[in-house]
């Protein structure tokens, strides 16, 4: 049943979906010392040039082949704009989870949406957990780590974009009191057909 639902959502998202943008104001937010713990074999790190081999292995194994060159490498090189937070499995020397913060802009290419961020704003994007590490509380741990990082960087507002049928992610945002501020209708198939006719 779950597999059938996944197939249905994948097909549906090729035709139509809604992209919701959420906002969290950090000005009055108190972390109360985040409490999500993970197993000792995991280490949460800010990724940088020293992790290039692990990042390449991760991209080549779990993402599309061009993901490292097209996405990860430019983000590492633009360290003033992007911050990557990863979880390393120290036993296997591999990346278990990777997520990013953009301090410059929100870009949703399918939705044709762009927003230039103010100096005290951030955008959380591209969260990915390697399948074998799911159900280890890594998503929540990294989410908390990114909020803490932003608070340390004097960020007042955090944005995140979630597809409206991703109920689990939306429930997680509600726990952190994110507010829905914008909903965008996206028609990928129509956009694709239009680009082929041009």
Secondary structure as a PSIPRED ss2 file (coil, helix, strand):
# PSIPRED VFORMAT (PSIPRED V4.0)

   1 X C   1.000  0.000  0.000
   2 X H   0.000  1.000  0.000
   3 X H   0.000  1.000  0.000
   4 X H   0.000  1.000  0.000
   5 X H   0.000  1.000  0.000
   6 X H   0.000  1.000  0.000
   7 X H   0.000  1.000  0.000
   8 X H   0.000  1.000  0.000
   9 X H   0.000  1.000  0.000
  10 X H   0.000  1.000  0.000
  11 X H   0.000  1.000  0.000
  12 X H   0.000  1.000  0.000
  13 X H   0.000  1.000  0.000
  14 X H   0.000  1.000  0.000
  15 X H   0.000  1.000  0.000
  16 X C   1.000  0.000  0.000
  17 X E   0.000  0.000  1.000
  18 X E   0.000  0.000  1.000
  19 X E   0.000  0.000  1.000
  20 X E   0.000  0.000  1.000
  21 X E   0.000  0.000  1.000
  22 X E   0.000  0.000  1.000
  23 X E   0.000  0.000  1.000
  24 X E   0.000  0.000  1.000
  25 X E   0.000  0.000  1.000
  26 X C   1.000  0.000  0.000
  27 X C   1.000  0.000  0.000
  28 X C   1.000  0.000  0.000
  29 X C   1.000  0.000  0.000
  30 X C   1.000  0.000  0.000
  31 X C   1.000  0.000  0.000
  32 X C   1.000  0.000  0.000
  33 X C   1.000  0.000  0.000
  34 X C   1.000  0.000  0.000
  35 X C   1.000  0.000  0.000
  36 X C   1.000  0.000  0.000
  37 X C   1.000  0.000  0.000
  38 X C   1.000  0.000  0.000
  39 X C   1.000  0.000  0.000
  40 X C   1.000  0.000  0.000
  41 X C   1.000  0.000  0.000
  42 X E   0.000  0.000  1.000
  43 X E   0.000  0.000  1.000
  44 X E   0.000  0.000  1.000
  45 X E   0.000  0.000  1.000
  46 X E   0.000  0.000  1.000
  47 X C   1.000  0.000  0.000
  48 X C   1.000  0.000  0.000
  49 X H   0.000  1.000  0.000
  50 X H   0.000  1.000  0.000
  51 X H   0.000  1.000  0.000
  52 X H   0.000  1.000  0.000
  53 X H   0.000  1.000  0.000
  54 X H   0.000  1.000  0.000
  55 X H   0.000  1.000  0.000
  56 X H   0.000  1.000  0.000
  57 X H   0.000  1.000  0.000
  58 X H   0.000  1.000  0.000
  59 X H   0.000  1.000  0.000
  60 X H   0.000  1.000  0.000
  61 X H   0.000  1.000  0.000
  62 X H   0.000  1.000  0.000
  63 X C   1.000  0.000  0.000
  64 X C   1.000  0.000  0.000
  65 X C   1.000  0.000  0.000
  66 X C   1.000  0.000  0.000
  67 X H   0.000  1.000  0.000
  68 X H   0.000  1.000  0.000
  69 X H   0.000  1.000  0.000
  70 X H   0.000  1.000  0.000
  71 X H   0.000  1.000  0.000
  72 X H   0.000  1.000  0.000
  73 X H   0.000  1.000  0.000
  74 X H   0.000  1.000  0.000
  75 X H   0.000  1.000  0.000
  76 X H   0.000  1.000  0.000
  77 X H   0.000  1.000  0.000
  78 X C   1.000  0.000  0.000
  79 X C   1.000  0.000  0.000
  80 X C   1.000  0.000  0.000
  81 X C   1.000  0.000  0.000
  82 X E   0.000  0.000  1.000
  83 X E   0.000  0.000  1.000
  84 X E   0.000  0.000  1.000
  85 X E   0.000  0.000  1.000
  86 X E   0.000  0.000  1.000
  87 X E   0.000  0.000  1.000
  88 X E   0.000  0.000  1.000
  89 X E   0.000  0.000  1.000
  90 X C   1.000  0.000  0.000
  91 X C   1.000  0.000  0.000
  92 X C   1.000  0.000  0.000
  93 X C   1.000  0.000  0.000
  94 X E   0.000  0.000  1.000
  95 X E   0.000  0.000  1.000
  96 X E   0.000  0.000  1.000
  97 X E   0.000  0.000  1.000
  98 X E   0.000  0.000  1.000
  99 X E   0.000  0.000  1.000
 100 X E   0.000  0.000  1.000
 101 X E   0.000  0.000  1.000
 102 X E   0.000  0.000  1.000
 103 X C   1.000  0.000  0.000
 104 X C   1.000  0.000  0.000
 105 X E   0.000  0.000  1.000
 106 X E   0.000  0.000  1.000
 107 X E   0.000  0.000  1.000
 108 X E   0.000  0.000  1.000
 109 X C   1.000  0.000  0.000
 110 X C   1.000  0.000  0.000
 111 X C   1.000  0.000  0.000
 112 X C   1.000  0.000  0.000
 113 X E   0.000  0.000  1.000
 114 X E   0.000  0.000  1.000
 115 X E   0.000  0.000  1.000
 116 X E   0.000  0.000  1.000
 117 X C   1.000  0.000  0.000
 118 X C   1.000  0.000  0.000
 119 X C   1.000  0.000  0.000
 120 X C   1.000  0.000  0.000
 121 X E   0.000  0.000  1.000
 122 X E   0.000  0.000  1.000
 123 X E   0.000  0.000  1.000
 124 X E   0.000  0.000  1.000
 125 X E   0.000  0.000  1.000
 126 X E   0.000  0.000  1.000
 127 X E   0.000  0.000  1.000
 128 X E   0.000  0.000  1.000
 129 X E   0.000  0.000  1.000
 130 X C   1.000  0.000  0.000
 131 X H   0.000  1.000  0.000
 132 X H   0.000  1.000  0.000
 133 X H   0.000  1.000  0.000
 134 X C   1.000  0.000  0.000
 135 X C   1.000  0.000  0.000
 136 X C   1.000  0.000  0.000
 137 X C   1.000  0.000  0.000
 138 X H   0.000  1.000  0.000
 139 X H   0.000  1.000  0.000
 140 X H   0.000  1.000  0.000
 141 X H   0.000  1.000  0.000
 142 X H   0.000  1.000  0.000
 143 X H   0.000  1.000  0.000
 144 X H   0.000  1.000  0.000
 145 X H   0.000  1.000  0.000
 146 X H   0.000  1.000  0.000
 147 X H   0.000  1.000  0.000
 148 X H   0.000  1.000  0.000
 149 X H   0.000  1.000  0.000
 150 X H   0.000  1.000  0.000
 151 X H   0.000  1.000  0.000
 152 X H   0.000  1.000  0.000
 153 X C   1.000  0.000  0.000
 154 X C   1.000  0.000  0.000
 155 X C   1.000  0.000  0.000
 156 X C   1.000  0.000  0.000
 157 X E   0.000  0.000  1.000
 158 X E   0.000  0.000  1.000
 159 X E   0.000  0.000  1.000
 160 X E   0.000  0.000  1.000
 161 X E   0.000  0.000  1.000
 162 X E   0.000  0.000  1.000
 163 X E   0.000  0.000  1.000
 164 X C   1.000  0.000  0.000
 165 X C   1.000  0.000  0.000
 166 X C   1.000  0.000  0.000
 167 X H   0.000  1.000  0.000
 168 X H   0.000  1.000  0.000
 169 X H   0.000  1.000  0.000
 170 X H   0.000  1.000  0.000
 171 X H   0.000  1.000  0.000
 172 X H   0.000  1.000  0.000
 173 X H   0.000  1.000  0.000
 174 X H   0.000  1.000  0.000
 175 X H   0.000  1.000  0.000
 176 X C   1.000  0.000  0.000
 177 X C   1.000  0.000  0.000
 178 X C   1.000  0.000  0.000
 179 X E   0.000  0.000  1.000
 180 X E   0.000  0.000  1.000
 181 X E   0.000  0.000  1.000
 182 X E   0.000  0.000  1.000
 183 X E   0.000  0.000  1.000
 184 X E   0.000  0.000  1.000
 185 X E   0.000  0.000  1.000
 186 X E   0.000  0.000  1.000
 187 X C   1.000  0.000  0.000
 188 X H   0.000  1.000  0.000
 189 X H   0.000  1.000  0.000
 190 X H   0.000  1.000  0.000
 191 X H   0.000  1.000  0.000
 192 X H   0.000  1.000  0.000
 193 X H   0.000  1.000  0.000
 194 X H   0.000  1.000  0.000
 195 X H   0.000  1.000  0.000
 196 X H   0.000  1.000  0.000
 197 X H   0.000  1.000  0.000
 198 X C   1.000  0.000  0.000
